[in-house]
Amino acid sequence: MNNSLIQKVVGIVRQKLKEQENLPGHSHKTIEQILNESGICGLGPQPMAEFRAEIYHALGLGLCQPGTLKESLQGFILDYDVFSVSELRYYFPGDKEAELFSHLTELGYVLKTLVGEPEPVWRPKGMQRHTIQRKLKARKRIGSPEYLAYLSYKPPQRKDTTVRH
């Protein structure tokens, strides 16, 4: 991702979070809502999840304690032996992509693109394609409603598309 873009968006997110500090709790927006309102949308689930991860990392949020990422990943794969990139990012929003990739590879996982899936899927090396698809279909998608809405956000269309000069 473009580092200057990330820094500009981090500035927007920080400013919006600071502005809402004095507002009542029910009117606070999530980081995901702030990102959507700032124009971040329509990239697809995996790039949206990675963009969010860059923002969380720059804000120092969602990071595992130093030296605990591999253990945390082991706990995650006990619960979910097959998962998409965006599902992984829901639980590990601020950790670096390269570290996640390295640890998952070390744990015997590979990242594969499957026909009919909107994004690549992490799975154990020896698992068959039909088993992966069956396991994914047998459970709900991982993530909160707000996070899933963020991944598929599309800005509202203007009703009046007439250009006036």
N, C-alpha and C positions, 0 to 999 in steps of 0.2 A: 504494500500500500504506500501511497505517497505520504511521506513523513510530514510535509508542510500542511497537507490537507488534514491529517490526523491532529496536528497541533492546533489548527484553526477550530476544528470541531470540538476538541477538548476545551478550548477557551469558551466556546458557546455553551457547552454542557456545564462547566464550572459556573459561568455567569447565571444561567437559568437555575441551577441548584441553589446558588446564593440568594437570588431574587425570591425564591419560594420559601426560604427559611422562616420568614415572619408571617407566612400565610397559614391558614388552618390546614391541618394534616390531610383532610379529605380532598383538598385542591392541589396537592403535590403531584407532580408528574414524575414518572419513572425515567430513567436514563434512556430507555428504549423509545418512549414517547417523545422525549426531547430530540433524539436523533431523527425520528421520522419527521417531526415538525421543522427540523433544520434542512430537510430535503434529502435525507439519506433513505433511499427506497429502491425497490425493483431490481436489485442485483441478483436475487436468488438466495435460497436459504444458506448455503455454505459461505458465500462472500459476505452476506449480511451478518452472520455469526462471527466471522473473522474480523469484520470492521468493528463490531461491538467489542470484541475481545481487545483490539488495539486501544480503544477508548478506555475500557476498564483498566487495562495495564497502565496506561499513562496517568490515570487517576489514582493508581495504587489500590484498586478494589478487586476483589475476587481472586486474590493470589493465595496459593497454598503457602503455608509456612515453609521457610527454607528447609530442604531436605525431606519433605513429606509428600511431594508430588507423586512419586512412584507408589508409595503405600496407598495414597488416596485413589490412584488409578486402579490398583488391585482391588480395593473395595468396590469401586464403581463397576468393574468388569465381573465381579461376583454377582451383582444385581442385574446387570445388563451385559450379556455376552456378545450381543450384536447391537451396534448403534451407529447412527449417522454422525457426521462432523458437527452439525448444529446441535444435536442432542448432547454430545460430549461438551460442547461449548456452554450449554446451559449450566452444567455443574462445575465447569472450570472456565469461568468467563474472562479471567485476566491473565492466565498463565500463557507463556510463550508457545506458539504453535510448534516450533522446532523441538522444544523440550517434551511436549505431549507426544509428538511423532516418535522421538527417540525412545521414550519409555514404553510406548505401546509396541513398537517394533521389538524392543528387548523382551517384552512380555509375550511375544509370539503372535502379535496381531499384524494384519496387513490391511491396507486401505484399497478397496475395490469399488469400481463403478458397476452397478447392476442395471440391466435393462428395466425400465419402468420406475426406477427410483430417481427422485429429483436431485439427489446429491450422493457422493461416495459414502460407502459404509465401511466401518471398521469391523473386522471379524477375525476369529482365530484362523491361522494359516490353513489348517486341513478341513475346514467346514465347507460343505457342499452348498452350491448356489440355491438349490431348492429348500434346504434347511434354513438358510439365511432369510429367504423370502417368507417362509412359514413363520419363523420367529418374529420377524418385523410385523407381519399382519396380525399376529396373535396378541399384540399389546398396543396400548395407546401410545401416541407420540410423546416423548419426554419433553417437559417444559411447562411453564405456567401459561395461562391464557394470554397474558400480556406479552410474554416472550414470543409465543407462536404468532400473535398478531403483528409483532414487530418484524418477524422474518418475512411475512407475506404482505406487508403494508403497501398500499397503493394510495397515493394522494387523491382526495376527492376531485372529481372532474368538474370544471366550471360549466355552468348551465349556458351561459352566454359566451359563445365562442367568436362573436363578431368583433373584429378589430376596428377600433375607432381611432381616427387621427385627429 
